[in-house]
Amino acid sequence: MNKFIISEEAYNEFKSFLQDNEIEKFSIRINLAGFGCSGPAFNITVDDANENDVVETMNDITFIAESKLIDEFGGFKLLSSEENGGRGLSLKPVIEVEGGCGSCGGGCHH
């Protein structure tokens, strides 16, 4: 089962994004950037894989994430702008996690 899920449309949009930003090495690491009101936030960096990583290649882009992130979030989905309701490329965990209410001034009501 793929741990990095990406449609052809999202792949093409992401590759264009990398090329537009003059990224020459398509070896992309997904990192946990922290938790906010809407749950976990992720970012990407250009990096090489190491022994603790899960690595999958789609066409000419290699996706990398620490195996503990894959275990915790089940993998990642890269959504195109259209798949994301016109809000641009988006990276989502396969396992949706509830937001962190405590980090937003306690504004959650149940």
GIMO-V260101 format. One record per helix or strand. SS is the DSSP state (alpha for helix, beta for strand). FROM is the first residue (numbers start at 1). LEN is the number of residues. If there is no record, write none. Layout:
BEGIN
ss=SS from=FROM len=LEN
ss=SS from=FROM len=LEN
END
This chain:
BEGIN
ss=beta from=4 len=3
ss=alpha from=8 len=13
ss=beta from=27 len=10
ss=beta from=39 len=8
ss=beta from=53 len=6
ss=beta from=61 len=6
ss=alpha from=67 len=7
ss=beta from=76 len=4
ss=beta from=90 len=4
ss=alpha from=101 len=4
END
